Amino acid sequence: MTTPLFLLRCVQLGISIRDLDLLTIGMVNDMYAESSNDDYKGYAQIATQRDFDAF
């Protein structure tokens, strides 16, 4: 990952330079990956208690 790409991801997530004192590169990468999951509509099935018991 290049510095410009990292800073672009920070801007896309709304992270300021001041906030970067509290975050690691890995945390920013994880936040960016999770942000793309927010719009995913493919989670049609939700686990029930029976599913958890079977697990």
PDB file of N, CA, C and O in Angstrom:
ATOM      1  N   MET A   1       0.835  -1.160   0.000  1.00  0.00           N
ATOM      2  CA  MET A   1       0.000   0.000   0.000  1.00  0.00           C
ATOM      3  C   MET A   1       0.893   1.241   0.000  1.00  0.00           C
ATOM      4  O   MET A   1       1.876   1.323   0.737  1.00  0.00           O
ATOM      5  N   THR A   2       0.534   2.174  -0.823  1.00  0.00           N
ATOM      6  CA  THR A   2       1.292   3.423  -0.886  1.00  0.00           C
ATOM      7  C   THR A   2       0.682   4.449   0.067  1.00  0.00           C
ATOM      8  O   THR A   2      -0.457   4.306   0.511  1.00  0.00           O
ATOM      9  N   THR A   3       1.446   5.465   0.365  1.00  0.00           N
ATOM     10  CA  THR A   3       0.959   6.521   1.243  1.00  0.00           C
ATOM     11  C   THR A   3      -0.253   7.238   0.652  1.00  0.00           C
ATOM     12  O   THR A   3      -1.221   7.483   1.372  1.00  0.00           O
ATOM     13  N   PRO A   4      -0.228   7.587  -0.656  1.00  0.00           N
ATOM     14  CA  PRO A   4      -1.427   8.233  -1.209  1.00  0.00           C
ATOM     15  C   PRO A   4      -2.673   7.345  -1.129  1.00  0.00           C
ATOM     16  O   PRO A   4      -3.765   7.850  -0.869  1.00  0.00           O
ATOM     17  N   LEU A   5      -2.534   6.056  -1.342  1.00  0.00           N
ATOM     18  CA  LEU A   5      -3.676   5.154  -1.244  1.00  0.00           C
ATOM     19  C   LEU A   5      -4.196   5.102   0.192  1.00  0.00           C
ATOM     20  O   LEU A   5      -5.405   5.122   0.420  1.00  0.00           O
ATOM     21  N   PHE A   6      -3.290   5.036   1.148  1.00  0.00           N
ATOM     22  CA  PHE A   6      -3.687   5.026   2.551  1.00  0.00           C
ATOM     23  C   PHE A   6      -4.439   6.302   2.910  1.00  0.00           C
ATOM     24  O   PHE A   6      -5.476   6.246   3.571  1.00  0.00           O
ATOM     25  N   LEU A   7      -3.926   7.447   2.481  1.00  0.00           N
ATOM     26  CA  LEU A   7      -4.578   8.716   2.784  1.00  0.00           C
ATOM     27  C   LEU A   7      -5.923   8.835   2.079  1.00  0.00           C
ATOM     28  O   LEU A   7      -6.855   9.425   2.624  1.00  0.00           O
ATOM     29  N   LEU A   8      -6.035   8.281   0.869  1.00  0.00           N
ATOM     30  CA  LEU A   8      -7.316   8.270   0.166  1.00  0.00           C
ATOM     31  C   LEU A   8      -8.347   7.472   0.950  1.00  0.00           C
ATOM     32  O   LEU A   8      -9.491   7.901   1.101  1.00  0.00           O
ATOM     33  N   ARG A   9      -7.941   6.322   1.444  1.00  0.00           N
ATOM     34  CA  ARG A   9      -8.860   5.512   2.251  1.00  0.00           C
ATOM     35  C   ARG A   9      -9.283   6.252   3.508  1.00  0.00           C
ATOM     36  O   ARG A   9     -10.440   6.163   3.921  1.00  0.00           O
ATOM     37  N   CYS A  10      -8.363   6.977   4.119  1.00  0.00           N
ATOM     38  CA  CYS A  10      -8.709   7.764   5.307  1.00  0.00           C
ATOM     39  C   CYS A  10      -9.747   8.821   4.966  1.00  0.00           C
ATOM     40  O   CYS A  10     -10.701   9.021   5.717  1.00  0.00           O
ATOM     41  N   VAL A  11      -9.567   9.499   3.836  1.00  0.00           N
ATOM     42  CA  VAL A  11     -10.528  10.522   3.422  1.00  0.00           C
ATOM     43  C   VAL A  11     -11.886   9.888   3.141  1.00  0.00           C
ATOM     44  O   VAL A  11     -12.918  10.444   3.518  1.00  0.00           O
ATOM     45  N   GLN A  12     -11.895   8.728   2.482  1.00  0.00           N
ATOM     46  CA  GLN A  12     -13.150   8.047   2.174  1.00  0.00           C
ATOM     47  C   GLN A  12     -13.899   7.644   3.437  1.00  0.00           C
ATOM     48  O   GLN A  12     -15.129   7.613   3.451  1.00  0.00           O
ATOM     49  N   LEU A  13     -13.158   7.335   4.498  1.00  0.00           N
ATOM     50  CA  LEU A  13     -13.768   6.943   5.769  1.00  0.00           C
ATOM     51  C   LEU A  13     -14.064   8.136   6.672  1.00  0.00           C
ATOM     52  O   LEU A  13     -14.731   7.987   7.696  1.00  0.00           O
ATOM     53  N   GLY A  14     -13.577   9.304   6.306  1.00  0.00           N
ATOM     54  CA  GLY A  14     -13.787  10.486   7.131  1.00  0.00           C
ATOM     55  C   GLY A  14     -12.840  10.576   8.309  1.00  0.00           C
ATOM     56  O   GLY A  14     -13.171  11.191   9.323  1.00  0.00           O
ATOM     57  N   ILE A  15     -11.674   9.976   8.194  1.00  0.00           N
ATOM     58  CA  ILE A  15     -10.682   9.981   9.271  1.00  0.00           C
ATOM     59  C   ILE A  15      -9.747  11.170   9.061  1.00  0.00           C
ATOM     60  O   ILE A  15      -9.176  11.338   7.984  1.00  0.00           O
ATOM     61  N   SER A  16      -9.599  11.982  10.085  1.00  0.00           N
ATOM     62  CA  SER A  16      -8.718  13.144   9.983  1.00  0.00           C
ATOM     63  C   SER A  16      -7.285  12.753  10.351  1.00  0.00           C
ATOM     64  O   SER A  16      -7.037  11.687  10.915  1.00  0.00           O
ATOM     65  N   ILE A  17      -6.362  13.635  10.021  1.00  0.00           N
ATOM     66  CA  ILE A  17      -4.950  13.406  10.363  1.00  0.00           C
ATOM     67  C   ILE A  17      -4.797  13.289  11.872  1.00  0.00           C
ATOM     68  O   ILE A  17      -4.010  12.476  12.358  1.00  0.00           O
ATOM     69  N   ARG A  18      -5.538  14.086  12.605  1.00  0.00           N
ATOM     70  CA  ARG A  18      -5.473  14.044  14.072  1.00  0.00           C
ATOM     71  C   ARG A  18      -5.942  12.688  14.598  1.00  0.00           C
ATOM     72  O   ARG A  18      -5.389  12.172  15.569  1.00  0.00           O
ATOM     73  N   ASP A  19      -6.969  12.106  13.951  1.00  0.00           N
ATOM     74  CA  ASP A  19      -7.474  10.799  14.367  1.00  0.00           C
ATOM     75  C   ASP A  19      -6.459   9.684  14.141  1.00  0.00           C
ATOM     76  O   ASP A  19      -6.507   8.655  14.815  1.00  0.00           O
ATOM     77  N   LEU A  20      -5.545   9.881  13.202  1.00  0.00           N
ATOM     78  CA  LEU A  20      -4.570   8.831  12.886  1.00  0.00           C
ATOM     79  C   LEU A  20      -3.604   8.567  14.036  1.00  0.00           C
ATOM     80  O   LEU A  20      -2.955   7.522  14.066  1.00  0.00           O
ATOM     81  N   ASP A  21      -3.499   9.496  14.982  1.00  0.00           N
ATOM     82  CA  ASP A  21      -2.671   9.260  16.165  1.00  0.00           C
ATOM     83  C   ASP A  21      -3.212   8.104  16.996  1.00  0.00           C
ATOM     84  O   ASP A  21      -2.471   7.462  17.741  1.00  0.00           O
ATOM     85  N   LEU A  22      -4.517   7.845  16.861  1.00  0.00           N
ATOM     86  CA  LEU A  22      -5.167   6.823  17.678  1.00  0.00           C
ATOM     87  C   LEU A  22      -5.359   5.502  16.939  1.00  0.00           C
ATOM     88  O   LEU A  22      -5.793   4.519  17.539  1.00  0.00           O
ATOM     89  N   LEU A  23      -5.043   5.463  15.649  1.00  0.00           N
ATOM     90  CA  LEU A  23      -5.313   4.280  14.824  1.00  0.00           C
ATOM     91  C   LEU A  23      -4.037   3.728  14.217  1.00  0.00           C
ATOM     92  O   LEU A  23      -3.069   4.459  14.008  1.00  0.00           O
ATOM     93  N   THR A  24      -4.042   2.437  13.938  1.00  0.00           N
ATOM     94  CA  THR A  24      -2.941   1.818  13.207  1.00  0.00           C
ATOM     95  C   THR A  24      -3.332   1.669  11.743  1.00  0.00           C
ATOM     96  O   THR A  24      -4.502   1.815  11.389  1.00  0.00           O
ATOM     97  N   ILE A  25      -2.361   1.383  10.905  1.00  0.00           N
ATOM     98  CA  ILE A  25      -2.642   1.149   9.485  1.00  0.00           C
ATOM     99  C   ILE A  25      -3.590  -0.029   9.332  1.00  0.00           C
ATOM    100  O   ILE A  25      -4.497   0.005   8.501  1.00  0.00           O
ATOM    101  N   GLY A  26      -3.384  -1.061  10.124  1.00  0.00           N
ATOM    102  CA  GLY A  26      -4.246  -2.236  10.055  1.00  0.00           C
ATOM    103  C   GLY A  26      -5.683  -1.925  10.436  1.00  0.00           C
ATOM    104  O   GLY A  26      -6.617  -2.449   9.831  1.00  0.00           O
ATOM    105  N   MET A  27      -5.861  -1.073  11.435  1.00  0.00           N
ATOM    106  CA  MET A  27      -7.221  -0.705  11.843  1.00  0.00           C
ATOM    107  C   MET A  27      -7.931   0.062  10.729  1.00  0.00           C
ATOM    108  O   MET A  27      -9.115  -0.161  10.476  1.00  0.00           O
ATOM    109  N   VAL A  28      -7.210   0.961  10.065  1.00  0.00           N
ATOM    110  CA  VAL A  28      -7.803   1.719   8.958  1.00  0.00           C
ATOM    111  C   VAL A  28      -8.161   0.774   7.816  1.00  0.00           C
ATOM    112  O   VAL A  28      -9.228   0.904   7.217  1.00  0.00           O
ATOM    113  N   ASN A  29      -7.275  -0.180   7.507  1.00  0.00           N
ATOM    114  CA  ASN A  29      -7.570  -1.152   6.451  1.00  0.00           C
ATOM    115  C   ASN A  29      -8.799  -1.998   6.801  1.00  0.00           C
ATOM    116  O   ASN A  29      -9.636  -2.260   5.938  1.00  0.00           O
ATOM    117  N   ASP A  30      -8.907  -2.417   8.043  1.00  0.00           N
ATOM    118  CA  ASP A  30     -10.072  -3.198   8.473  1.00  0.00           C
ATOM    119  C   ASP A  30     -11.352  -2.368   8.384  1.00  0.00           C
ATOM    120  O   ASP A  30     -12.390  -2.865   7.949  1.00  0.00           O
ATOM    121  N   MET A  31     -11.274  -1.118   8.790  1.00  0.00           N
ATOM    122  CA  MET A  31     -12.441  -0.243   8.711  1.00  0.00           C
ATOM    123  C   MET A  31     -12.871  -0.044   7.261  1.00  0.00           C
ATOM    124  O   MET A  31     -14.065  -0.009   6.964  1.00  0.00           O
ATOM    125  N   TYR A  32     -11.904   0.086   6.366  1.00  0.00           N
ATOM    126  CA  TYR A  32     -12.229   0.270   4.951  1.00  0.00           C
ATOM    127  C   TYR A  32     -12.883  -0.993   4.392  1.00  0.00           C
ATOM    128  O   TYR A  32     -13.857  -0.907   3.644  1.00  0.00           O
ATOM    129  N   ALA A  33     -12.357  -2.159   4.749  1.00  0.00           N
ATOM    130  CA  ALA A  33     -12.934  -3.415   4.264  1.00  0.00           C
ATOM    131  C   ALA A  33     -14.349  -3.594   4.799  1.00  0.00           C
ATOM    132  O   ALA A  33     -15.240  -4.011   4.059  1.00  0.00           O
ATOM    133  N   GLU A  34     -14.565  -3.289   6.060  1.00  0.00           N
ATOM    134  CA  GLU A  34     -15.889  -3.428   6.650  1.00  0.00           C
ATOM    135  C   GLU A  34     -16.879  -2.421   6.093  1.00  0.00           C
ATOM    136  O   GLU A  34     -18.077  -2.700   6.030  1.00  0.00           O
ATOM    137  N   SER A  35     -16.398  -1.258   5.691  1.00  0.00           N
ATOM    138  CA  SER A  35     -17.313  -0.254   5.155  1.00  0.00           C
ATOM    139  C   SER A  35     -17.951  -0.717   3.855  1.00  0.00           C
ATOM    140  O   SER A  35     -19.073  -0.320   3.540  1.00  0.00           O
ATOM    141  N   SER A  36     -17.252  -1.549   3.102  1.00  0.00           N
ATOM    142  CA  SER A  36     -17.845  -2.060   1.865  1.00  0.00           C
ATOM    143  C   SER A  36     -18.909  -3.118   2.157  1.00  0.00           C
ATOM    144  O   SER A  36     -19.745  -3.400   1.299  1.00  0.00           O
ATOM    145  N   ASN A  37     -18.888  -3.698   3.337  1.00  0.00           N
ATOM    146  CA  ASN A  37     -19.910  -4.675   3.722  1.00  0.00           C
ATOM    147  C   ASN A  37     -21.226  -4.015   4.129  1.00  0.00           C
ATOM    148  O   ASN A  37     -22.261  -4.681   4.183  1.00  0.00           O
ATOM    149  N   ASP A  38     -21.195  -2.725   4.412  1.00  0.00           N
ATOM    150  CA  ASP A  38     -22.400  -2.030   4.862  1.00  0.00           C
ATOM    151  C   ASP A  38     -23.509  -2.039   3.822  1.00  0.00           C
ATOM    152  O   ASP A  38     -24.690  -2.057   4.171  1.00  0.00           O
ATOM    153  N   ASP A  39     -23.137  -2.028   2.551  1.00  0.00           N
ATOM    154  CA  ASP A  39     -24.127  -1.975   1.475  1.00  0.00           C
ATOM    155  C   ASP A  39     -24.480  -3.350   0.930  1.00  0.00           C
ATOM    156  O   ASP A  39     -25.300  -3.449   0.017  1.00  0.00           O
ATOM    157  N   TYR A  40     -23.891  -4.406   1.457  1.00  0.00           N
ATOM    158  CA  TYR A  40     -24.128  -5.749   0.938  1.00  0.00           C
ATOM    159  C   TYR A  40     -25.498  -6.245   1.366  1.00  0.00           C
ATOM    160  O   TYR A  40     -25.819  -6.261   2.554  1.00  0.00           O
ATOM    161  N   LYS A  41     -26.314  -6.653   0.382  1.00  0.00           N
ATOM    162  CA  LYS A  41     -27.682  -7.085   0.654  1.00  0.00           C
ATOM    163  C   LYS A  41     -27.834  -8.607   0.621  1.00  0.00           C
ATOM    164  O   LYS A  41     -28.956  -9.110   0.670  1.00  0.00           O
ATOM    165  N   GLY A  42     -26.735  -9.339   0.540  1.00  0.00           N
ATOM    166  CA  GLY A  42     -26.787 -10.782   0.368  1.00  0.00           C
ATOM    167  C   GLY A  42     -27.009 -11.592   1.635  1.00  0.00           C
ATOM    168  O   GLY A  42     -27.065 -12.821   1.577  1.00  0.00           O
ATOM    169  N   TYR A  43     -27.136 -10.930   2.775  1.00  0.00           N
ATOM    170  CA  TYR A  43     -27.352 -11.661   4.021  1.00  0.00           C
ATOM    171  C   TYR A  43     -28.850 -11.913   4.211  1.00  0.00           C
ATOM    172  O   TYR A  43     -29.492 -11.308   5.070  1.00  0.00           O
ATOM    173  N   ALA A  44     -29.386 -12.809   3.398  1.00  0.00           N
ATOM    174  CA  ALA A  44     -30.825 -13.049   3.416  1.00  0.00           C
ATOM    175  C   ALA A  44     -31.250 -13.916   4.598  1.00  0.00           C
ATOM    176  O   ALA A  44     -32.393 -13.825   5.047  1.00  0.00           O
ATOM    177  N   GLN A  45     -30.357 -14.746   5.103  1.00  0.00           N
ATOM    178  CA  GLN A  45     -30.714 -15.667   6.173  1.00  0.00           C
ATOM    179  C   GLN A  45     -30.056 -15.226   7.472  1.00  0.00           C
ATOM    180  O   GLN A  45     -28.856 -14.956   7.520  1.00  0.00           O
ATOM    181  N   ILE A  46     -30.858 -15.161   8.511  1.00  0.00           N
ATOM    182  CA  ILE A  46     -30.354 -14.789   9.836  1.00  0.00           C
ATOM    183  C   ILE A  46     -30.420 -16.026  10.724  1.00  0.00           C
ATOM    184  O   ILE A  46     -31.420 -16.744  10.741  1.00  0.00           O
ATOM    185  N   ALA A  47     -29.347 -16.259  11.453  1.00  0.00           N
ATOM    186  CA  ALA A  47     -29.279 -17.439  12.316  1.00  0.00           C
ATOM    187  C   ALA A  47     -30.308 -17.350  13.439  1.00  0.00           C
ATOM    188  O   ALA A  47     -30.570 -16.275  13.979  1.00  0.00           O
ATOM    189  N   THR A  48     -30.876 -18.488  13.774  1.00  0.00           N
ATOM    190  CA  THR A  48     -31.828 -18.583  14.880  1.00  0.00           C
ATOM    191  C   THR A  48     -31.147 -19.270  16.058  1.00  0.00           C
ATOM    192  O   THR A  48     -30.004 -19.714  15.951  1.00  0.00           O
ATOM    193  N   GLN A  49     -31.841 -19.353  17.156  1.00  0.00           N
ATOM    194  CA  GLN A  49     -31.292 -20.047  18.322  1.00  0.00           C
ATOM    195  C   GLN A  49     -31.030 -21.507  17.991  1.00  0.00           C
ATOM    196  O   GLN A  49     -30.052 -22.088  18.459  1.00  0.00           O
ATOM    197  N   ARG A  50     -31.893 -22.093  17.192  1.00  0.00           N
ATOM    198  CA  ARG A  50     -31.716 -23.492  16.789  1.00  0.00           C
ATOM    199  C   ARG A  50     -30.405 -23.685  16.017  1.00  0.00           C
ATOM    200  O   ARG A  50     -29.704 -24.679  16.205  1.00  0.00           O
ATOM    201  N   ASP A  51     -30.086 -22.719  15.147  1.00  0.00           N
ATOM    202  CA  ASP A  51     -28.818 -22.768  14.409  1.00  0.00           C
ATOM    203  C   ASP A  51     -27.628 -22.714  15.352  1.00  0.00           C
ATOM    204  O   ASP A  51     -26.661 -23.458  15.188  1.00  0.00           O
ATOM    205  N   PHE A  52     -27.705 -21.821  16.351  1.00  0.00           N
ATOM    206  CA  PHE A  52     -26.610 -21.717  17.307  1.00  0.00           C
ATOM    207  C   PHE A  52     -26.469 -22.995  18.139  1.00  0.00           C
ATOM    208  O   PHE A  52     -25.356 -23.441  18.416  1.00  0.00           O
ATOM    209  N   ASP A  53     -27.583 -23.568  18.528  1.00  0.00           N
ATOM    210  CA  ASP A  53     -27.541 -24.817  19.293  1.00  0.00           C
ATOM    211  C   ASP A  53     -26.920 -25.947  18.471  1.00  0.00           C
ATOM    212  O   ASP A  53     -26.176 -26.769  19.006  1.00  0.00           O
ATOM    213  N   ALA A  54     -27.221 -25.985  17.184  1.00  0.00           N
ATOM    214  CA  ALA A  54     -26.678 -27.022  16.307  1.00  0.00           C
ATOM    215  C   ALA A  54     -25.178 -26.820  16.070  1.00  0.00           C
ATOM    216  O   ALA A  54     -24.437 -27.774  15.835  1.00  0.00           O
ATOM    217  N   PHE A  55     -24.760 -25.576  16.136  1.00  0.00           N
ATOM    218  CA  PHE A  55     -23.354 -25.257  15.905  1.00  0.00           C
ATOM    219  C   PHE A  55     -22.516 -25.821  17.036  1.00  0.00           C
ATOM    220  O   PHE A  55     -21.295 -25.665  17.037  1.00  0.00           O
TER     221      PHE A  55
END
